[in-house]
Amino acid sequence: MKTSSVTLKKAGQFKGQIIPPPDKSISHRAVFFSSLAYGKSRVSNILRAGDTNSTINAFRMLGVEIKEISDDSLLIDGPGFMRLKEPQDVIDCGNSGTTARLLSGVLSGHSFFSVLTGDQSLRSRPMYRVIEPLDAMGARISARSGKRYLPMSIKGGGLKAITYKMPVASAQVKSAIILAGLFAEGDTVIEEPLKSRDHTERMLTAYGVDVDTKGLRVTVTGGSELTACDITIPGDISSAAFFIAGVLMVEGSELLIKDVGLNPTRHGFIEMIKRMGADVKVLDKKVVSGESTGSLLCKYSDKLKAIKLTKEDIPSMIDEFPILCVLAARATGVTEIRGARELRVKESDRISSIVTELRKMGAKIEEYDDGVAIEGPVALNSCNSLQSYGDHRIAMALSIAAISAEGESVIHGTDAVGISYPEFYDTLEMLTQ
């Protein structure tokens, strides 16, 4: 179900069980590393959505043979180290910041010429934070507005290892530097201010690369070749978060979410809602392809309480910020989220977007330069003019707010959910019938 607007009314309750869509971040990386490896890798349960299709199409343009075995499985025949081909045209990264930023690291290690662009949203998102370290390694990069925005041209090769202290915790920037480090002479060292997602480090190990991680310091040695392997992608905790919130807010609800990723660097949303008093239990934990997975049993919680989040909490739940704001409107007290300035440069300005839209629904919410304060509990009102701002996370968060509000709400721009969760509205309808 893919439409530009959706009308939703209050749900009776959530009931049933689901397997969330495959993890978007891990799906991207599986395509990246399989395309750089030598040999055939089978990637099972891969997300097929707008963002990941941008990565698949990019590597096809770079000469990698990628075959579709089934709707959710790919066979990727990697050419091996330093054997990508110069693209014959500009590579369009669509709306995917992961594609653009990680690919800039890969292309910086190759001596040919390439150009990256994206849609209007991606062309307005900052690229200097990834260009700066790649420049320092020896890549020749040009980009619009003083190396700040796409389109971006790259002439790579001849990279030297660096030690780089990241000013902001970012898994995309960290991963771009790690990937460039594979093609650099010497040991590339990245020091983070806070721990960001570590899917790149975990998966590179599966492909035979020795990644040394000690606390906030990551080291990779240039010349490390990747060996093909088979990868199975777990369910996306960020996509599951919307239904978890719906269950917690709608009386009488109970939901079992199976085969979901429980990576410690992505587990922040679960930890935060447990602090709020949510009834969520983790079951059947195991490790699949280097990633922790399990099931979550979620039940309606009528006594949610406010909490305070600081900058240390943000990296592990950066995609869940909009839905946590919705949930906070139903919690007793003032929930304060600070240190989240990075969210102003995502698919939308997520701080401004969620504040504007939740105020339309009657939420008591104050906006700061780096976060929000939300006073609850408030019974949200329906609204027929909710806007997604072209942001999939905002669209889905407002949809959960709508099914917890009296009356009918209309959300515009819901086609954005195709970026990460094309079946979102079908699943929502199935669970709330």
Helices and strands as residue ranges (DSSP letters): E 5-9, E 15-18, H 24-36, E 38-44, H 50-61, E 65-70, E 73-79, E 91-92, H 97-108, E 113-117, G 122-124, H 128-137, E 140-143, H 144-147, E 149-155, E 163-165, H 171-182, E 187-191, H 199-206, E 211-214, E 217-221, E 231-232, H 237-249, E 254-261, G 264-266, H 268-275, E 279-288, E 291-299, E 308-309, G 314-317, H 321-328, E 333-337, G 341-345, H 350-360, E 364-368, E 371-376, E 386-387, H 392-403, E 408-412, G 414-419, H 424-432
